[in-house]
Amino acid sequence: MESLEELTSLSWYDEETASIIFSFDRVSVTLALDEFLEFADIVEETRQSLLSRPEIVIGVYEEDGKTKKELTILPDERELN
């Protein structure tokens, strides 16, 4: 595995196979380099579609001194009263 180059703390580029590897929690995904942009576009379109829903927002919190973001569902106003 000498051909792995760390791109981020959760992704690597495998020069030998020309693939990108993502690992998050217990899930790993490997994409061929030529498939990566299509996958990135799908993820971005999905993100935009979710954020266009009024009940879904980006929540911000801090963990281990780092600011993190996550999608969260706003509670129904009827549930708050």
Distance bins in CASP14 RR format, pairs under 12 A and 6 or more apart:
PFRMAT RR
TARGET T0000
AUTHOR 0000-0000-0000
RMODE 2
METHOD distances of the structure
MODEL  1
1 12 0 0 0 0 1 0 0 0 0 0 0
1 13 0 0 0 0 0 1 0 0 0 0 0
1 14 1 0 0 1 0 0 0 0 0 0 0
1 15 0 0 0 0 0 1 0 0 0 0 0
1 16 0 0 0 0 1 0 0 0 0 0 0
1 17 0 0 0 0 0 1 0 0 0 0 0
1 21 0 0 0 0 0 1 0 0 0 0 0
2 12 0 0 0 0 0 1 0 0 0 0 0
2 14 0 0 0 0 0 1 0 0 0 0 0
2 15 0 0 0 0 1 0 0 0 0 0 0
2 16 0 0 0 0 1 0 0 0 0 0 0
3 12 0 0 0 0 1 0 0 0 0 0 0
3 13 0 0 0 0 1 0 0 0 0 0 0
3 14 1 0 1 0 0 0 0 0 0 0 0
3 15 1 0 1 0 0 0 0 0 0 0 0
3 16 1 1 0 0 0 0 0 0 0 0 0
3 17 1 0 0 1 0 0 0 0 0 0 0
3 18 0 0 0 0 1 0 0 0 0 0 0
3 19 0 0 0 0 1 0 0 0 0 0 0
3 21 0 0 0 0 0 1 0 0 0 0 0
4 11 0 0 0 0 0 1 0 0 0 0 0
4 12 1 0 1 0 0 0 0 0 0 0 0
4 13 1 0 0 1 0 0 0 0 0 0 0
4 14 1 0 1 0 0 0 0 0 0 0 0
4 15 1 0 0 1 0 0 0 0 0 0 0
4 16 0 0 0 0 1 0 0 0 0 0 0
4 17 0 0 0 0 1 0 0 0 0 0 0
4 19 0 0 0 0 0 1 0 0 0 0 0
4 20 0 0 0 0 0 1 0 0 0 0 0
4 21 1 0 0 1 0 0 0 0 0 0 0
4 23 0 0 0 0 0 1 0 0 0 0 0
4 30 0 0 0 0 0 1 0 0 0 0 0
5 11 0 0 0 0 1 0 0 0 0 0 0
5 12 1 0 0 1 0 0 0 0 0 0 0
5 13 1 0 1 0 0 0 0 0 0 0 0
5 14 1 0 0 1 0 0 0 0 0 0 0
5 15 1 0 0 1 0 0 0 0 0 0 0
5 16 0 0 0 0 0 1 0 0 0 0 0
5 18 0 0 0 0 0 1 0 0 0 0 0
5 19 0 0 0 0 0 1 0 0 0 0 0
5 20 0 0 0 0 0 1 0 0 0 0 0
5 21 0 0 0 0 0 1 0 0 0 0 0
6 12 1 0 1 0 0 0 0 0 0 0 0
6 13 0 0 0 0 1 0 0 0 0 0 0
6 14 0 0 0 0 0 1 0 0 0 0 0
6 20 0 0 0 0 0 1 0 0 0 0 0
6 21 0 0 0 0 0 1 0 0 0 0 0
6 22 0 0 0 0 0 1 0 0 0 0 0
6 23 0 0 0 0 0 1 0 0 0 0 0
7 13 1 0 1 0 0 0 0 0 0 0 0
7 14 0 0 0 0 0 1 0 0 0 0 0
7 15 0 0 0 0 0 1 0 0 0 0 0
7 19 0 0 0 0 0 1 0 0 0 0 0
7 20 1 0 0 1 0 0 0 0 0 0 0
7 21 0 0 0 0 1 0 0 0 0 0 0
7 22 0 0 0 0 1 0 0 0 0 0 0
7 23 0 0 0 0 0 1 0 0 0 0 0
7 33 0 0 0 0 0 1 0 0 0 0 0
7 36 0 0 0 0 0 1 0 0 0 0 0
8 20 0 0 0 0 0 1 0 0 0 0 0
8 21 0 0 0 0 0 1 0 0 0 0 0
8 22 0 0 0 0 1 0 0 0 0 0 0
8 23 0 0 0 0 0 1 0 0 0 0 0
8 24 0 0 0 0 0 1 0 0 0 0 0
9 22 0 0 0 0 0 1 0 0 0 0 0
9 23 0 0 0 0 1 0 0 0 0 0 0
9 24 0 0 0 0 0 1 0 0 0 0 0
9 66 0 0 0 0 0 1 0 0 0 0 0
10 20 0 0 0 0 0 1 0 0 0 0 0
10 21 0 0 0 0 1 0 0 0 0 0 0
10 22 1 0 0 1 0 0 0 0 0 0 0
10 23 1 0 1 0 0 0 0 0 0 0 0
10 24 1 0 1 0 0 0 0 0 0 0 0
10 25 0 0 0 0 1 0 0 0 0 0 0
10 27 0 0 0 0 0 1 0 0 0 0 0
10 28 0 0 0 0 1 0 0 0 0 0 0
10 29 0 0 0 0 0 1 0 0 0 0 0
11 19 0 0 0 0 0 1 0 0 0 0 0
11 20 1 0 0 1 0 0 0 0 0 0 0
11 21 1 0 0 1 0 0 0 0 0 0 0
11 22 1 0 1 0 0 0 0 0 0 0 0
11 23 1 0 0 1 0 0 0 0 0 0 0
11 24 0 0 0 0 1 0 0 0 0 0 0
11 28 0 0 0 0 0 1 0 0 0 0 0
11 29 0 0 0 0 1 0 0 0 0 0 0
11 30 0 0 0 0 0 1 0 0 0 0 0
11 31 0 0 0 0 0 1 0 0 0 0 0
11 36 0 0 0 0 0 1 0 0 0 0 0
11 39 0 0 0 0 0 1 0 0 0 0 0
11 40 0 0 0 0 0 1 0 0 0 0 0
12 19 0 0 0 0 1 0 0 0 0 0 0
12 20 1 0 0 1 0 0 0 0 0 0 0
12 21 1 0 1 0 0 0 0 0 0 0 0
12 22 0 0 0 0 1 0 0 0 0 0 0
12 23 0 0 0 0 1 0 0 0 0 0 0
12 28 0 0 0 0 1 0 0 0 0 0 0
12 29 0 0 0 0 0 1 0 0 0 0 0
12 30 0 0 0 0 1 0 0 0 0 0 0
12 31 0 0 0 0 0 1 0 0 0 0 0
13 19 1 0 0 1 0 0 0 0 0 0 0
13 20 1 0 1 0 0 0 0 0 0 0 0
13 21 1 0 0 1 0 0 0 0 0 0 0
13 22 0 0 0 0 0 1 0 0 0 0 0
13 30 0 0 0 0 0 1 0 0 0 0 0
13 31 0 0 0 0 0 1 0 0 0 0 0
13 32 0 0 0 0 0 1 0 0 0 0 0
13 33 1 0 0 1 0 0 0 0 0 0 0
13 36 0 0 0 0 1 0 0 0 0 0 0
14 20 1 0 0 1 0 0 0 0 0 0 0
14 21 1 0 0 1 0 0 0 0 0 0 0
14 22 0 0 0 0 0 1 0 0 0 0 0
14 28 0 0 0 0 0 1 0 0 0 0 0
14 30 1 0 0 1 0 0 0 0 0 0 0
14 31 0 0 0 0 0 1 0 0 0 0 0
14 32 0 0 0 0 0 1 0 0 0 0 0
14 33 0 0 0 0 1 0 0 0 0 0 0
14 36 0 0 0 0 0 1 0 0 0 0 0
15 21 0 0 0 0 0 1 0 0 0 0 0
15 33 0 0 0 0 1 0 0 0 0 0 0
16 33 0 0 0 0 0 1 0 0 0 0 0
17 30 0 0 0 0 1 0 0 0 0 0 0
17 31 0 0 0 0 0 1 0 0 0 0 0
17 32 1 0 0 1 0 0 0 0 0 0 0
17 33 0 0 0 0 1 0 0 0 0 0 0
17 34 0 0 0 0 0 1 0 0 0 0 0
18 30 0 0 0 0 0 1 0 0 0 0 0
18 31 0 0 0 0 0 1 0 0 0 0 0
18 32 1 0 0 1 0 0 0 0 0 0 0
18 33 1 0 1 0 0 0 0 0 0 0 0
18 34 1 0 0 1 0 0 0 0 0 0 0
18 35 0 0 0 0 0 1 0 0 0 0 0
18 36 0 0 0 0 1 0 0 0 0 0 0
19 28 0 0 0 0 0 1 0 0 0 0 0
19 29 0 0 0 0 0 1 0 0 0 0 0
19 30 1 0 1 0 0 0 0 0 0 0 0
19 31 1 0 0 1 0 0 0 0 0 0 0
19 32 1 0 1 0 0 0 0 0 0 0 0
19 33 1 0 0 1 0 0 0 0 0 0 0
19 34 0 0 0 0 1 0 0 0 0 0 0
19 35 0 0 0 0 1 0 0 0 0 0 0
19 36 0 0 0 0 1 0 0 0 0 0 0
19 39 0 0 0 0 0 1 0 0 0 0 0
20 28 0 0 0 0 0 1 0 0 0 0 0
20 29 0 0 0 0 1 0 0 0 0 0 0
20 30 1 0 0 1 0 0 0 0 0 0 0
20 31 1 0 1 0 0 0 0 0 0 0 0
20 32 0 0 0 0 1 0 0 0 0 0 0
20 33 1 0 0 1 0 0 0 0 0 0 0
20 34 0 0 0 0 0 1 0 0 0 0 0
20 35 0 0 0 0 1 0 0 0 0 0 0
20 36 1 0 1 0 0 0 0 0 0 0 0
20 37 0 0 0 0 0 1 0 0 0 0 0
20 39 0 0 0 0 1 0 0 0 0 0 0
20 40 0 0 0 0 1 0 0 0 0 0 0
21 27 0 0 0 0 0 1 0 0 0 0 0
21 28 1 0 0 1 0 0 0 0 0 0 0
21 29 1 0 0 1 0 0 0 0 0 0 0
21 30 1 0 1 0 0 0 0 0 0 0 0
21 31 1 0 0 1 0 0 0 0 0 0 0
21 32 0 0 0 0 0 1 0 0 0 0 0
21 33 0 0 0 0 0 1 0 0 0 0 0
21 36 0 0 0 0 0 1 0 0 0 0 0
22 28 1 0 0 1 0 0 0 0 0 0 0
22 29 1 0 1 0 0 0 0 0 0 0 0
22 30 1 0 0 1 0 0 0 0 0 0 0
22 31 1 0 0 1 0 0 0 0 0 0 0
22 36 0 0 0 0 1 0 0 0 0 0 0
22 39 0 0 0 0 1 0 0 0 0 0 0
22 40 0 0 0 0 0 1 0 0 0 0 0
22 43 0 0 0 0 0 1 0 0 0 0 0
23 29 1 0 0 1 0 0 0 0 0 0 0
23 30 0 0 0 0 1 0 0 0 0 0 0
29 35 0 0 0 0 0 1 0 0 0 0 0
29 36 0 0 0 0 0 1 0 0 0 0 0
29 39 0 0 0 0 1 0 0 0 0 0 0
29 40 0 0 0 0 0 1 0 0 0 0 0
29 43 0 0 0 0 0 1 0 0 0 0 0
30 36 0 0 0 0 0 1 0 0 0 0 0
30 39 0 0 0 0 0 1 0 0 0 0 0
31 37 0 0 0 0 1 0 0 0 0 0 0
31 38 0 0 0 0 1 0 0 0 0 0 0
31 39 1 0 1 0 0 0 0 0 0 0 0
31 40 0 0 0 0 1 0 0 0 0 0 0
31 42 0 0 0 0 0 1 0 0 0 0 0
31 43 0 0 0 0 0 1 0 0 0 0 0
32 38 0 0 0 0 0 1 0 0 0 0 0
32 39 0 0 0 0 1 0 0 0 0 0 0
33 39 0 0 0 0 0 1 0 0 0 0 0
33 40 0 0 0 0 0 1 0 0 0 0 0
35 41 0 0 0 0 0 1 0 0 0 0 0
35 42 0 0 0 0 0 1 0 0 0 0 0
36 42 0 0 0 0 0 1 0 0 0 0 0
36 43 0 0 0 0 0 1 0 0 0 0 0
37 43 0 0 0 0 0 1 0 0 0 0 0
37 44 0 0 0 0 0 1 0 0 0 0 0
38 44 0 0 0 0 0 1 0 0 0 0 0
38 45 0 0 0 0 0 1 0 0 0 0 0
39 45 0 0 0 0 0 1 0 0 0 0 0
39 46 0 0 0 0 0 1 0 0 0 0 0
40 46 0 0 0 0 0 1 0 0 0 0 0
40 47 0 0 0 0 0 1 0 0 0 0 0
41 47 0 0 0 0 0 1 0 0 0 0 0
41 48 0 0 0 0 0 1 0 0 0 0 0
42 48 0 0 0 0 0 1 0 0 0 0 0
42 49 0 0 0 0 0 1 0 0 0 0 0
43 49 0 0 0 0 0 1 0 0 0 0 0
43 50 0 0 0 0 0 1 0 0 0 0 0
44 50 0 0 0 0 0 1 0 0 0 0 0
44 51 0 0 0 0 0 1 0 0 0 0 0
45 51 0 0 0 0 0 1 0 0 0 0 0
45 52 0 0 0 0 0 1 0 0 0 0 0
46 52 0 0 0 0 0 1 0 0 0 0 0
46 53 0 0 0 0 0 1 0 0 0 0 0
46 56 0 0 0 0 0 1 0 0 0 0 0
46 71 0 0 0 0 0 1 0 0 0 0 0
47 53 0 0 0 0 0 1 0 0 0 0 0
47 56 0 0 0 0 0 1 0 0 0 0 0
47 58 0 0 0 0 1 0 0 0 0 0 0
47 69 0 0 0 0 0 1 0 0 0 0 0
47 70 0 0 0 0 0 1 0 0 0 0 0
47 71 0 0 0 0 1 0 0 0 0 0 0
48 56 0 0 0 0 0 1 0 0 0 0 0
48 58 0 0 0 0 0 1 0 0 0 0 0
48 71 0 0 0 0 0 1 0 0 0 0 0
49 56 0 0 0 0 1 0 0 0 0 0 0
49 71 0 0 0 0 0 1 0 0 0 0 0
50 56 1 0 1 0 0 0 0 0 0 0 0
50 57 0 0 0 0 1 0 0 0 0 0 0
50 58 0 0 0 0 1 0 0 0 0 0 0
50 70 0 0 0 0 0 1 0 0 0 0 0
50 71 1 0 0 1 0 0 0 0 0 0 0
50 72 0 0 0 0 0 1 0 0 0 0 0
50 73 0 0 0 0 1 0 0 0 0 0 0
51 57 1 0 0 1 0 0 0 0 0 0 0
51 58 1 0 0 1 0 0 0 0 0 0 0
51 59 0 0 0 0 0 1 0 0 0 0 0
51 69 0 0 0 0 0 1 0 0 0 0 0
51 71 1 0 0 1 0 0 0 0 0 0 0
51 72 0 0 0 0 0 1 0 0 0 0 0
51 73 0 0 0 0 0 1 0 0 0 0 0
53 71 0 0 0 0 1 0 0 0 0 0 0
53 72 0 0 0 0 0 1 0 0 0 0 0
53 73 0 0 0 0 1 0 0 0 0 0 0
53 74 0 0 0 0 1 0 0 0 0 0 0
54 73 0 0 0 0 0 1 0 0 0 0 0
54 74 1 0 0 1 0 0 0 0 0 0 0
54 76 0 0 0 0 0 1 0 0 0 0 0
54 77 0 0 0 0 0 1 0 0 0 0 0
55 71 0 0 0 0 0 1 0 0 0 0 0
55 72 0 0 0 0 1 0 0 0 0 0 0
55 73 1 0 1 0 0 0 0 0 0 0 0
55 74 1 0 1 0 0 0 0 0 0 0 0
55 75 0 0 0 0 1 0 0 0 0 0 0
55 76 1 0 0 1 0 0 0 0 0 0 0
55 77 0 0 0 0 0 1 0 0 0 0 0
55 79 0 0 0 0 0 1 0 0 0 0 0
56 70 0 0 0 0 0 1 0 0 0 0 0
56 71 1 0 1 0 0 0 0 0 0 0 0
56 72 1 0 0 1 0 0 0 0 0 0 0
56 73 1 0 1 0 0 0 0 0 0 0 0
56 74 1 0 0 1 0 0 0 0 0 0 0
56 75 0 0 0 0 0 1 0 0 0 0 0
57 69 0 0 0 0 0 1 0 0 0 0 0
57 70 0 0 0 0 1 0 0 0 0 0 0
57 71 1 0 0 1 0 0 0 0 0 0 0
57 72 1 0 0 1 0 0 0 0 0 0 0
57 73 0 0 0 0 1 0 0 0 0 0 0
57 74 1 0 1 0 0 0 0 0 0 0 0
57 75 0 0 0 0 0 1 0 0 0 0 0
58 67 0 0 0 0 0 1 0 0 0 0 0
58 68 0 0 0 0 0 1 0 0 0 0 0
58 69 1 0 1 0 0 0 0 0 0 0 0
58 70 1 0 0 1 0 0 0 0 0 0 0
58 71 1 0 0 1 0 0 0 0 0 0 0
58 72 1 0 0 1 0 0 0 0 0 0 0
58 73 0 0 0 0 0 1 0 0 0 0 0
58 74 0 0 0 0 0 1 0 0 0 0 0
59 67 0 0 0 0 0 1 0 0 0 0 0
59 68 0 0 0 0 1 0 0 0 0 0 0
59 69 1 0 1 0 0 0 0 0 0 0 0
59 70 1 0 1 0 0 0 0 0 0 0 0
59 71 1 0 0 1 0 0 0 0 0 0 0
59 72 1 0 1 0 0 0 0 0 0 0 0
59 73 0 0 0 0 0 1 0 0 0 0 0
59 74 0 0 0 0 1 0 0 0 0 0 0
60 66 0 0 0 0 0 1 0 0 0 0 0
60 67 1 0 0 1 0 0 0 0 0 0 0
60 68 1 0 0 1 0 0 0 0 0 0 0
60 69 1 0 1 0 0 0 0 0 0 0 0
60 70 0 0 0 0 1 0 0 0 0 0 0
60 71 0 0 0 0 0 1 0 0 0 0 0
60 72 0 0 0 0 1 0 0 0 0 0 0
61 67 1 0 0 1 0 0 0 0 0 0 0
61 68 1 0 1 0 0 0 0 0 0 0 0
61 69 0 0 0 0 1 0 0 0 0 0 0
61 70 1 0 0 1 0 0 0 0 0 0 0
61 72 0 0 0 0 1 0 0 0 0 0 0
62 68 1 0 0 1 0 0 0 0 0 0 0
62 69 0 0 0 0 0 1 0 0 0 0 0
63 69 0 0 0 0 0 1 0 0 0 0 0
63 70 0 0 0 0 0 1 0 0 0 0 0
73 79 0 0 0 0 0 1 0 0 0 0 0
74 80 0 0 0 0 1 0 0 0 0 0 0
75 81 0 0 0 0 0 1 0 0 0 0 0
END
